[in-house]
Amino acid sequence: MEVVTASPEETERLAARLAALLEPGDVVSVSGELGAGKTTFVRGAARALGVSGPVSSPTFTIGHRYEAPTPVAHLDLYRVQGIDPEEWGDLEPYFDDAVAFVEWPEHGGDWLPAARAVVTLGHVDETHRIVRIDSDLGL
C-alpha cells in the first residue's frame, strides 16, 4: 500500500488503520529520512492502541514503553551503531507483550525480530508525505 498524506493528522489516521490490525508481539519497522514523519506515524498508531499520554521520539533514551490496553514500545535506533549481545539484553524487554515500533531499524542489524509491517515514509514536499506499508495484514 502506498499513500500520500497531506498533514500530520492524515499520517496519524493511516497509522491508526494499521494499528487496528496489530496485536502484542507484532513488530513494525518505521524508516525514512529525518523529518519524514516517523514519530508522527508511531503517535497515530499508539493513540489507536490506547496510549493517552504524550508520545515523543525516544532518540536520546533509545526506547519508551507505554502502558495501555495494548502496550506499545517505541524504539529509536538512530544513535545505535550496531547491537551487541549486552545491548540486545537491554532492548529485548521492549518487545515483550507489546506492539513494538522501531525507528531506524537498519541500525539494529540481525538482532531485531522480524517485522510484521514495514513502513517507509518520505518527503513529497513540505506538507506532503508518501507512506508505504508492506505487510501481510491486508491493509
SVG drawing of the C-alpha trace seen along z (x, -y; Angstrom):
<svg xmlns="http://www.w3.org/2000/svg" viewBox="-9 -23 37 35">
<polyline fill="none" stroke="black" stroke-width="0.4" points="0.0,0.0 1.3,-3.5 -0.5,-6.7 0.3,-10.4 -0.7,-12.2 -1.2,-16.0 -1.0,-16.6 0.3,-15.0 -3.3,-14.2 -3.7,-12.2 -0.4,-10.4 -1.7,-9.6 -5.1,-8.3 -3.2,-6.0 -1.2,-4.7 -4.4,-4.1 -5.7,-1.9 -2.6,0.3 -2.7,0.3 -6.2,1.8 -4.7,4.9 -1.8,5.4 -1.5,7.4 1.1,7.8 4.2,9.4 4.0,7.6 6.9,5.5 6.6,2.6 9.7,1.1 9.4,-2.6 12.0,-4.1 12.6,-7.4 14.9,-10.3 15.0,-12.9 11.7,-14.8 9.7,-12.4 7.1,-11.8 8.2,-8.6 7.3,-9.7 4.0,-11.2 3.2,-7.8 4.0,-6.0 2.0,-8.6 -1.1,-7.8 -0.7,-4.1 -0.1,-4.5 -3.2,-6.6 -5.3,-3.9 -3.8,-1.3 -4.9,-3.2 -1.9,-5.4 -3.3,-8.6 -0.2,-10.5 2.4,-12.2 4.2,-10.2 7.6,-11.6 10.7,-10.4 13.0,-8.4 16.1,-9.5 18.1,-10.2 16.7,-7.4 16.5,-4.7 13.1,-3.5 9.8,-4.3 7.2,-1.8 3.6,-3.0 1.2,-1.0 -2.2,-0.9 -4.9,1.7 -2.4,2.8 1.0,1.9 3.2,0.1 7.0,0.0 8.7,-2.8 12.4,-2.4 14.6,-4.9 17.9,-3.3 19.2,-6.4 22.1,-6.7 22.9,-3.0 25.9,-1.9 25.1,1.8 23.8,4.0 26.0,6.4 24.6,9.2 24.7,6.9 22.8,4.1 20.2,6.6 19.6,7.7 18.7,4.1 16.3,3.8 14.7,7.2 12.2,6.4 10.6,3.7 9.3,6.4 7.6,8.5 3.8,8.5 3.7,5.2 3.3,3.9 6.8,2.6 7.5,-0.3 11.2,-0.6 12.5,-3.7 15.8,-3.4 15.6,0.4 18.6,0.8 20.7,-0.1 19.5,3.0 21.0,5.4 20.0,9.1 19.1,8.7 15.6,7.3 12.6,9.7 11.0,9.9 8.7,7.0 5.0,7.8 4.8,4.5 7.4,2.4 6.6,-1.3 8.6,-3.7 8.0,-7.5 9.4,-10.1 9.0,-13.8 6.9,-14.7 7.1,-18.4 7.0,-20.5 3.5,-19.4 3.0,-16.0 4.5,-12.6 4.5,-9.4 3.8,-6.4 4.4,-2.9 3.3,0.0 4.4,3.5 2.7,6.2 0.6,9.4 -2.2,7.7 -4.5,6.9 -4.3,3.1"/>
</svg>
